[in-house]
Amino acid sequence: MNRFDVIIVGAGITGLASAYHLKKMNEKLKIAILDKKPAYCQGNTAKSAAAFRNLFSSDVNRKITQSTIEFYRHVQNDLKIDLGMHFNGYLFLGDRKFIDNPTFKGFVEEGIASYVSEQTLISAGFRTKLSEEEISVMNLSNIEGGLLGLNCGILAPEKICEFYGNELGKMGVEFYFGTEVKAPSLQPVTPLNYPGEPFVWQKTVLSTIETNRGEFSASDFIFCTDVWTSDILDSTGIDGHTRGKKRQVFQISGPEVETVMGTGLIEGQNVMTLTILPSHEIVLRPDPESHSIWVTIADDYNRNFSTTEDPQPERDFYEKSLFPILTAYFPQLKNSKVSSMWAGYYAYNTIDKTHYVFRDKNIIVATGSSGSGIMKADAIGRVVASLQGGIDKTVLFGDLVIDTSDLGIHKRKVKEEEMVI
């Protein structure tokens, strides 16, 4: 029997950040991280668009993203560990009604965003006036301006994972890769060794879990299992409150792409601003290392809730759904080519689009990132550590504070998030 104080199931970014802050809080904890993949961050973390922003309508989301961004900035600037972090901005585009959104006005008043004029966008290579046919047939809109998030940008998912992974190795956290957890069952706290246990009148906990590598035992179990949380926990009767939807990323390359890549709007940055096109919210994410652009979208309708072990991208989806919109606003990209593509999942909290971090018995669940796992990971790791340690207030990086229960179930204090892309 492998015995630990804490076992974390899932070696994605949330699992790594949780282990890191658990150890920071109590270095004596004996912690193991289990994952079915051959290395850490090989699931949806690796398939992420890996961008960050602090433009959120929910106060809790603002705090957990802002603190995570500042922690990553600290790692890169103060600790001198390259995270591939670029503060190249987030650009939301739309018509006048879109730009006049009261939430956007609040961002500008706070100084975390600024407005971009149509003329500036034309100078940057955007086509802002579309044909009547494009507007009516494809349900597109003209661009009359943009909102530019200033403390926003991109990073390299493998580099932030490597930072946490290296630190955990130094801290003595044990990794068990290639370890698949079987459906767990709650066990009686005081077993009677009688057939049929546990009975409904017995107090139960999760004391051991079975895997393909034998049994593991712990005082606390933390499930950072993303879209697979509900599937894993169903046997316990504990609701994971998460559903999965496939999301695809298409990398496009070519001379025209490299030209567009040089059209940044943040002073001092020579990297294209991450851009969200109007109407259907197609995201264009620059990748400086490969001189390419990643194209993705959260296509909710007619995209079912489901998961498979190895989701595949659909080339036809890019060519028929994304490419026509992309070239309507960037005609110069009509000869660009798809050089790579991949697919992963959003772990959706379908109620308010914000993480769940809650305890039930000796089980802690951290899931429901709704597409913002990397940009909130450090803060979520701190909330997990506070919850495990019985601490009511979670102090985030930069001395921001939230109630540990804010992201829970019973005392949850989260408004439905407007800014989900």
C-alpha positions, -999 to +999 in steps of 0.1 A: +000+000+000+013+035-010+003+058+019+004+096+017-011+126+035-025+139+003-031+123-031-038+145-061-054+129-091-045+148-122-011+162-132-024+191-153-018+227-144-044+228-116-029+196-100+006+210-101-003+244-087-023+227-060+006+205-049+029+235-050+008+256-026+000+227-004+038+222+001+043+259+005+017+259+033+030+227+050+063+213+038+058+182+060+029+169+039+037+137+020+021+143-014+017+121-045+003+131-079-012+104-100-019+107-137-026+082-165-005+101-189+033+095-192+042+130-180+026+160-164+004+185-184-002+161-212-040+164-213-060+196-219-033+218-205-011+209-234-038+216-259-047+250-244-045+283-264-025+294-233-035+331-231-043+352-200-064+383-193-079+401-163-110+413-182-138+395-164-172+408-152-171+387-120-152+402-090-139+367-080-127+360-115-110+393-117-091+386-084-080+351-093-069+360-128-051+392-117-032+374-090-022+345-112-010+369-139+011+388-114+026+355-100+036+344-135+051+379-141+070+375-108+084+341-119+095+354-153+108+389-143+120+383-107+130+347-107+143+349-143+125+318-154+112+321-190+075+313-193+072+326-228+051+354-214+042+383-237+020+412-226+008+417-261-028+425-251-063+412-258-084+429-285-122+426-285-137+439-318-173+448-326-198+474-337-208+505-317-234+486-296-208+461-286-181+487-278-207+507-256-212+477-233-213+490-197-188+463-186-163+475-212-168+511-200-159+500-165-127+484-177-116+516-194-125+537-163-104+514-142-074+518-166-071+481-174-083+485-210-085+512-236-106+519-267-091+514-302-106+534-331-117+520-364-091+540-382-063+525-360-077+490-369-077+498-406-041+509-403-033+476-386-047+456-416-083+449-405-111+451-430-138+468-410-166+473-436-181+442-449-205+436-478-243+433-473-241+397-484-214+388-458-235+405-431-268+389-440-256+354-450-228+349-425-243+369-397-212+391-394-210+427-383-189+457-393-160+467-370-165+501-355-139+499-328-122+477-303-115+472-266-079+465-258-070+447-226-036+460-214-025+435-188-032+405-210-013+383-234+001+348-240+025+323-224+039+289-232+019+261-214+049+237-213+070+263-196+047+272-168+042+234-162+079+229-162+083+256-135+058+239-112+071+204-120+107+214-112+097+230-080+076+200-069+106+178-076+127+199-052+099+198-026+098+160-026+064+155-042+061+120-058+048+116-093+031+083-104+027+086-142+010+059-162-013+054-132-050+051-141-075+055-112-104+031-112-139+042-100-134+050-063-158+038-036-163+053-001-152+031+027-164+029+064-144+049+089-149+021+114-152-011+093-170-041+108-156-065+082-192-075+073-203-083+038-221-053+021-203-025+039-206+004+040-242+006+052-261+039+050-257+043+088-219+041+087-197+071+085-177+070+053-146+085+037-124+077+008-094+060+024-080+041-006-082+042-044-074+014-067-053+019-098-036-002-124-005+001-102-021-011-070-038+007-041-030+042-028-041+055+006-043+090+019-060+112+045-072+136+018-078+131-019-078+161-044-093+155-078-080+179-104-094+158-132-109+184-156-136+171-178-133+136-164-142+146-129-178+136-130-170+103-146-145+095-120-166+106-090-200+092-101-194+060-083-191+079-050-224+097-055-205+131-054-214+154-082-185+169-101-207+197-116-187+197-148-194+189-185-170+187-213-171+201-248-145+197-276-125+227-286-102+228-316-071+249-325-059+253-360-024+267-366-021+287-398+012+297-415+025+315-446+041+348-456+008+367-451+005+353-416+039+366-407+030+400-419-002+401-398+019+388-369+038+421-368+006+442-363+007+445-325-012+473-307+007+473-274+036+498-273+069+480-270+055+447-282+064+433-316+039+404-313+004+406-327-023+414-302-045+384-294-077+392-313-113+382-309-133+388-341-169+402-340-201+382-340-189+347-336-158+353-313-132+336-333-099+339-315-066+346-332-037+338-310-001+346-322+026+320-317+059+339-320+081+309-319+066+293-349+057+326-367+021+313-369-014+322-357-036+298-338-073+300-347-099+287-323-136+292-313-160+281-286-186+267-309-214+259-284-244+252-305-246+218-323-214+209-304-225+182-280-213+176-244-191+145-246-156+133-241-133+107-256-098+098-247-083+113-279-104+140-295-096+148-331-096+181-349-119+185-379-102+201-409-136+205-426-148+226-396-120+250-402-124+253-439-162+257-439-169+275-406-138+294-396-119+303-428-148+323-444-151+345-413-113+349-409-108+360-445-138+384-443-119+405-418-084+396-430-086+391-468-048+390-469-049+356-452-068+338-481-036+319-491-026+309-455-024+272-449-032+250-419+002+237-407-010+219-376-042+213-356-053+197-324-083+193-301-090+192-264-118+200-241-133+229-220-144+216-186-175+237-184-192+248-152-225+253-171-240+276-144-217+305-139-186+296-160-162+298-130-141+271-112-156+249-086-133+242-056-152+224-028-148+197-002-171+167+004-159+144+031-122+141+027-124+147-010-115+181-025-126+188-061-111+215-083-127+216-117-150+236-140-123+260-154-145+267-185-115+274-207-094+295-183-074+269-164-039+282-171-048+319-165-063+310-130-042+281-120-020+297-094-049+312-075-069+280-077-039+261-062-039+285-033-077+280-027-072+242-027-044+246-002-065+268+021-094+244+018-072+214+027-057+234+056-091+245+069-084+282+063-114+305+057-096+333+038-073+326+009-045+351+004-037+353-033-004+366-048-003+404-045-022+403-012-056+400-028-080+380-006-111+360-012-132+337+010-121+301+005-158+292+002-164+317-027-157+290-053-175+263-033-210+249-036-229+259-004-215+294+003-206+302-033-203+339-042-198+341-079-218+360-105-224+344-139-194+354-160-202+375-190-166+374-205-163+338-216-147+331-249 
